[in-house]
Amino acid sequence: MTTVKKTRTQNGVVVTLTQVSLSARKNSLRIDTSVCTRVKHQIPLNPKGLSGPVTVTPHHQGIDNEQCGTAARVLVRLRLTSTANTPTHALLAVRNDNAKRRPIAFYNWSPDKVNVYTGNSCTSSS
């Protein structure tokens, strides 16, 4: 997930860095906390108010890539379950951080399937 335009040059190519990433490998959760601020707002871990799901598996569709219009800041909530430091399940909710706090996206992730729910401001490029 990329929420800010943060890049670095790697082997002569400009690469956009992600703020949150995980995979079904030991110690794979990565969160760039340099762009995060803890807030008191609670956001629900459910897809209410979003379209979907689009289901992505290694054998069906294989990749998910959306671009979503957002407020200047977004709220992100993540609940991760792991076994032996290997992620086994994750719920990720993204909402606008403005007066209405409308949902932007919701992901229900497991190593072999991701259900993706998106808001009206999102377009898929997958």
CYANA upper distance limits for C-alpha pairs under 8 A (distance plus 0.5 A):
  1 MET  CA     18 THR  CA      5.87
  1 MET  CA     19 GLN  CA      6.36
  1 MET  CA     20 VAL  CA      5.80
  1 MET  CA     21 SER  CA      7.03
  2 THR  CA     16 THR  CA      8.43
  2 THR  CA     17 LEU  CA      7.36
  2 THR  CA     18 THR  CA      4.99
  2 THR  CA     19 GLN  CA      5.92
  2 THR  CA     20 VAL  CA      7.71
  3 THR  CA     18 THR  CA      8.00
  3 THR  CA     19 GLN  CA      7.23
  3 THR  CA     74 VAL  CA      8.31
  4 VAL  CA     19 GLN  CA      8.46
  5 LYS  CA     16 THR  CA      7.42
  5 LYS  CA     17 LEU  CA      8.30
  6 LYS  CA     16 THR  CA      6.33
  6 LYS  CA     17 LEU  CA      6.12
  6 LYS  CA     18 THR  CA      8.34
  7 THR  CA     14 VAL  CA      6.88
  7 THR  CA     15 VAL  CA      5.87
  7 THR  CA     16 THR  CA      4.88
  7 THR  CA     17 LEU  CA      5.95
  8 ARG  CA     14 VAL  CA      6.12
  8 ARG  CA     15 VAL  CA      6.00
  8 ARG  CA     16 THR  CA      7.28
  8 ARG  CA     17 LEU  CA      7.80
  9 THR  CA     13 VAL  CA      5.82
  9 THR  CA     14 VAL  CA      4.86
  9 THR  CA     15 VAL  CA      6.52
 10 GLN  CA     14 VAL  CA      6.77
 10 GLN  CA     15 VAL  CA      7.16
 18 THR  CA     32 ASP  CA      8.12
 19 GLN  CA     30 ARG  CA      7.99
 19 GLN  CA     31 ILE  CA      5.94
 19 GLN  CA     32 ASP  CA      5.33
 19 GLN  CA     33 THR  CA      8.21
 19 GLN  CA     35 VAL  CA      8.32
 20 VAL  CA     29 LEU  CA      7.96
 20 VAL  CA     30 ARG  CA      6.11
 20 VAL  CA     31 ILE  CA      5.13
 20 VAL  CA     32 ASP  CA      7.14
 21 SER  CA     28 SER  CA      8.09
 21 SER  CA     29 LEU  CA      6.32
 21 SER  CA     30 ARG  CA      5.70
 21 SER  CA     31 ILE  CA      7.24
 22 LEU  CA     28 SER  CA      5.69
 22 LEU  CA     29 LEU  CA      4.86
 22 LEU  CA     30 ARG  CA      6.77
 22 LEU  CA     87 PRO  CA      7.93
 23 SER  CA     28 SER  CA      6.20
 23 SER  CA     29 LEU  CA      7.51
 23 SER  CA     87 PRO  CA      7.28
 23 SER  CA    111 PRO  CA      7.41
 24 ALA  CA     28 SER  CA      7.67
 24 ALA  CA     86 THR  CA      6.50
 24 ALA  CA     87 PRO  CA      5.95
 24 ALA  CA     88 THR  CA      7.18
 24 ALA  CA    110 SER  CA      8.50
 24 ALA  CA    111 PRO  CA      5.84
 25 ARG  CA     86 THR  CA      5.84
 25 ARG  CA     87 PRO  CA      7.40
 26 LYS  CA     84 ALA  CA      7.86
 26 LYS  CA     85 ASN  CA      5.79
 26 LYS  CA     86 THR  CA      4.65
 26 LYS  CA     87 PRO  CA      7.70
 27 ASN  CA     85 ASN  CA      6.03
 27 ASN  CA     86 THR  CA      6.53
 27 ASN  CA     87 PRO  CA      8.41
 28 SER  CA     86 THR  CA      7.68
 28 SER  CA     87 PRO  CA      8.04
 29 LEU  CA     87 PRO  CA      8.06
 32 ASP  CA     36 CYS  CA      7.84
 33 THR  CA     37 THR  CA      8.25
 43 ILE  CA     75 LEU  CA      8.27
 43 ILE  CA     76 VAL  CA      8.49
 43 ILE  CA     77 ARG  CA      7.34
 43 ILE  CA     93 ALA  CA      7.97
 43 ILE  CA     95 ARG  CA      8.10
 44 PRO  CA     93 ALA  CA      7.78
 45 LEU  CA     77 ARG  CA      7.87
 45 LEU  CA     91 LEU  CA      7.06
 45 LEU  CA     92 LEU  CA      7.33
 45 LEU  CA     93 ALA  CA      6.24
 45 LEU  CA    106 PHE  CA      8.18
 46 ASN  CA     93 ALA  CA      7.68
 46 ASN  CA    106 PHE  CA      7.35
 47 PRO  CA     51 SER  CA      8.49
 47 PRO  CA     93 ALA  CA      8.37
 47 PRO  CA    105 ALA  CA      7.99
 47 PRO  CA    106 PHE  CA      6.06
 47 PRO  CA    117 TYR  CA      6.77
 48 LYS  CA    103 PRO  CA      8.45
 49 GLY  CA    103 PRO  CA      7.22
 49 GLY  CA    119 GLY  CA      7.93
 50 LEU  CA    103 PRO  CA      7.43
 50 LEU  CA    104 ILE  CA      7.92
 50 LEU  CA    105 ALA  CA      7.51
 50 LEU  CA    106 PHE  CA      8.35
 50 LEU  CA    117 TYR  CA      6.18
 50 LEU  CA    118 THR  CA      5.71
 50 LEU  CA    119 GLY  CA      5.41
 50 LEU  CA    120 ASN  CA      8.20
 51 SER  CA    117 TYR  CA      5.89
 51 SER  CA    118 THR  CA      5.88
 51 SER  CA    119 GLY  CA      6.62
 51 SER  CA    120 ASN  CA      8.30
 52 GLY  CA    116 VAL  CA      7.04
 52 GLY  CA    117 TYR  CA      5.12
 52 GLY  CA    118 THR  CA      7.13
 53 PRO  CA    115 ASN  CA      5.96
 53 PRO  CA    116 VAL  CA      5.58
 53 PRO  CA    117 TYR  CA      5.36
 53 PRO  CA    118 THR  CA      8.44
 54 VAL  CA    115 ASN  CA      6.17
 54 VAL  CA    116 VAL  CA      5.61
 54 VAL  CA    117 TYR  CA      7.13
 55 THR  CA     60 HIS  CA      8.44
 55 THR  CA     61 GLN  CA      8.45
 55 THR  CA    113 LYS  CA      7.37
 55 THR  CA    114 VAL  CA      6.18
 55 THR  CA    115 ASN  CA      5.06
 55 THR  CA    116 VAL  CA      6.79
 56 VAL  CA     60 HIS  CA      6.43
 56 VAL  CA     61 GLN  CA      6.03
 56 VAL  CA     62 GLY  CA      6.16
 56 VAL  CA     63 ILE  CA      6.97
 56 VAL  CA     64 ASP  CA      7.36
 56 VAL  CA    113 LYS  CA      6.24
 56 VAL  CA    114 VAL  CA      5.67
 56 VAL  CA    115 ASN  CA      6.98
 56 VAL  CA    116 VAL  CA      8.28
 57 THR  CA     61 GLN  CA      6.96
 57 THR  CA     62 GLY  CA      5.85
 57 THR  CA     63 ILE  CA      8.31
 57 THR  CA    112 ASP  CA      6.24
 57 THR  CA    113 LYS  CA      5.13
 57 THR  CA    114 VAL  CA      6.98
 58 PRO  CA     62 GLY  CA      5.20
 58 PRO  CA     63 ILE  CA      8.40
 58 PRO  CA    112 ASP  CA      7.12
 58 PRO  CA    113 LYS  CA      7.97
 63 ILE  CA    126 SER  CA      7.03
 64 ASP  CA    124 SER  CA      8.21
 64 ASP  CA    125 SER  CA      8.41
 64 ASP  CA    126 SER  CA      6.21
 65 ASN  CA    124 SER  CA      6.33
 65 ASN  CA    125 SER  CA      6.15
 65 ASN  CA    126 SER  CA      5.90
 66 GLU  CA    122 CYS  CA      6.62
 66 GLU  CA    123 THR  CA      5.95
 66 GLU  CA    124 SER  CA      4.83
 66 GLU  CA    125 SER  CA      6.48
 66 GLU  CA    126 SER  CA      8.00
 67 GLN  CA    122 CYS  CA      5.89
 67 GLN  CA    123 THR  CA      5.94
 67 GLN  CA    124 SER  CA      6.98
 67 GLN  CA    125 SER  CA      8.15
 68 CYS  CA    104 ILE  CA      7.68
 68 CYS  CA    119 GLY  CA      8.39
 68 CYS  CA    121 SER  CA      5.73
 68 CYS  CA    122 CYS  CA      4.45
 68 CYS  CA    123 THR  CA      6.91
 69 GLY  CA    121 SER  CA      5.66
 69 GLY  CA    122 CYS  CA      6.92
 70 THR  CA     74 VAL  CA      7.59
 70 THR  CA     96 ASN  CA      6.56
 70 THR  CA    104 ILE  CA      7.98
 70 THR  CA    121 SER  CA      8.06
 71 ALA  CA     96 ASN  CA      5.99
 71 ALA  CA     97 ASP  CA      6.98
 71 ALA  CA     98 ASN  CA      7.19
 72 ALA  CA     97 ASP  CA      8.11
 73 ARG  CA     96 ASN  CA      6.99
 73 ARG  CA     97 ASP  CA      5.88
 73 ARG  CA     98 ASN  CA      8.24
 74 VAL  CA     94 VAL  CA      7.16
 74 VAL  CA     95 ARG  CA      6.07
 74 VAL  CA     96 ASN  CA      5.02
 74 VAL  CA     97 ASP  CA      5.25
 75 LEU  CA     94 VAL  CA      6.15
 75 LEU  CA     95 ARG  CA      5.63
 75 LEU  CA     96 ASN  CA      6.56
 75 LEU  CA     97 ASP  CA      6.14
 76 VAL  CA     92 LEU  CA      7.61
 76 VAL  CA     93 ALA  CA      6.19
 76 VAL  CA     94 VAL  CA      5.13
 76 VAL  CA     95 ARG  CA      7.11
 77 ARG  CA     92 LEU  CA      6.22
 77 ARG  CA     93 ALA  CA      5.76
 77 ARG  CA     94 VAL  CA      7.17
 78 LEU  CA     90 ALA  CA      7.48
 78 LEU  CA     91 LEU  CA      6.21
 78 LEU  CA     92 LEU  CA      5.05
 78 LEU  CA     93 ALA  CA      7.11
 79 ARG  CA     90 ALA  CA      6.06
 79 ARG  CA     91 LEU  CA      5.72
 79 ARG  CA     92 LEU  CA      7.11
 80 LEU  CA     87 PRO  CA      7.37
 80 LEU  CA     88 THR  CA      8.26
 80 LEU  CA     89 HIS  CA      6.44
 80 LEU  CA     90 ALA  CA      4.93
 80 LEU  CA     91 LEU  CA      7.13
 81 THR  CA     87 PRO  CA      6.44
 81 THR  CA     88 THR  CA      6.19
 81 THR  CA     89 HIS  CA      5.61
 81 THR  CA     90 ALA  CA      6.67
 82 SER  CA     86 THR  CA      5.64
 82 SER  CA     87 PRO  CA      4.67
 82 SER  CA     88 THR  CA      5.48
 82 SER  CA     89 HIS  CA      7.34
 83 THR  CA     87 PRO  CA      7.04
 83 THR  CA     88 THR  CA      7.15
 87 PRO  CA    110 SER  CA      8.49
 87 PRO  CA    111 PRO  CA      8.29
 88 THR  CA    110 SER  CA      6.28
 88 THR  CA    111 PRO  CA      6.84
 89 HIS  CA    108 ASN  CA      8.15
 89 HIS  CA    109 TRP  CA      6.13
 89 HIS  CA    110 SER  CA      5.13
 89 HIS  CA    111 PRO  CA      7.79
 90 ALA  CA    107 TYR  CA      8.25
 90 ALA  CA    108 ASN  CA      6.54
 90 ALA  CA    109 TRP  CA      5.49
 90 ALA  CA    110 SER  CA      7.02
 91 LEU  CA    106 PHE  CA      7.91
 91 LEU  CA    107 TYR  CA      6.20
 91 LEU  CA    108 ASN  CA      5.33
 91 LEU  CA    109 TRP  CA      6.77
 92 LEU  CA    106 PHE  CA      6.11
 92 LEU  CA    107 TYR  CA      5.56
 92 LEU  CA    108 ASN  CA      7.21
 93 ALA  CA    103 PRO  CA      8.23
 93 ALA  CA    104 ILE  CA      8.39
 93 ALA  CA    105 ALA  CA      6.53
 93 ALA  CA    106 PHE  CA      5.02
 93 ALA  CA    107 TYR  CA      7.06
 94 VAL  CA    103 PRO  CA      6.70
 94 VAL  CA    104 ILE  CA      5.98
 94 VAL  CA    105 ALA  CA      5.72
 94 VAL  CA    106 PHE  CA      6.79
 95 ARG  CA    101 ARG  CA      6.21
 95 ARG  CA    102 ARG  CA      6.05
 95 ARG  CA    103 PRO  CA      4.79
 95 ARG  CA    104 ILE  CA      5.55
 95 ARG  CA    105 ALA  CA      7.56
 96 ASN  CA    100 LYS  CA      8.11
 96 ASN  CA    101 ARG  CA      5.24
 96 ASN  CA    102 ARG  CA      6.06
 96 ASN  CA    103 PRO  CA      6.99
 96 ASN  CA    104 ILE  CA      7.25
 97 ASP  CA    101 ARG  CA      5.89
103 PRO  CA    119 GLY  CA      7.09
104 ILE  CA    118 THR  CA      6.41
104 ILE  CA    119 GLY  CA      5.41
104 ILE  CA    120 ASN  CA      8.42
104 ILE  CA    121 SER  CA      7.85
104 ILE  CA    122 CYS  CA      8.08
105 ALA  CA    116 VAL  CA      7.91
105 ALA  CA    117 TYR  CA      6.07
105 ALA  CA    118 THR  CA      4.90
105 ALA  CA    119 GLY  CA      6.53
106 PHE  CA    116 VAL  CA      6.56
106 PHE  CA    117 TYR  CA      5.60
106 PHE  CA    118 THR  CA      7.02
107 TYR  CA    114 VAL  CA      7.26
107 TYR  CA    115 ASN  CA      6.32
107 TYR  CA    116 VAL  CA      5.37
107 TYR  CA    117 TYR  CA      6.91
108 ASN  CA    114 VAL  CA      6.13
108 ASN  CA    115 ASN  CA      5.61
108 ASN  CA    116 VAL  CA      7.16
109 TRP  CA    113 LYS  CA      6.72
109 TRP  CA    114 VAL  CA      4.94
109 TRP  CA    115 ASN  CA      7.03
110 SER  CA    114 VAL  CA      6.56
118 THR  CA    122 CYS  CA      6.77
